[in-house]
Amino acid sequence: MRRERKGRKRRSATKAQQSRSSGLRGEVGAGSSLAATLRERFGLSRMEAVVACALADGLTYEEIADRCCVSYHTVHSHVNAIHQKVGVSSSTRLLALIRKEGWS
């Protein structure tokens, strides 16, 4: 008997989904000066920088997950890693740091 999985079902990404996700990675985060600053200063991975930039743009975890073709839980894991690397306890504090330093 097969066990039902909780949450989103994994499915292979179509070409349209892949182009949307690569568009997000280039447009929202990976190539921006904020992403470069965060990656250099705090050692964030490319995807962590994309997620941090998306948060700074006001996107929710669900919106980030949909646009990057990953699960909500993957986004949550990236956010936890960002908090740990940057040394903040919440996304609100991360955004406050970004604004305080003038990186936005």
Secondary structure, DSSP 8 states (H G I E B T S, - for coil): ------SS------HHHHHHHHHHIIIIIITSHHHHHHHHHH---HHHHHHHHHHHTT--HHHHHHHHT--HHHHHHHHHHHHHHHT-SSHHHHHHHHHHTT--
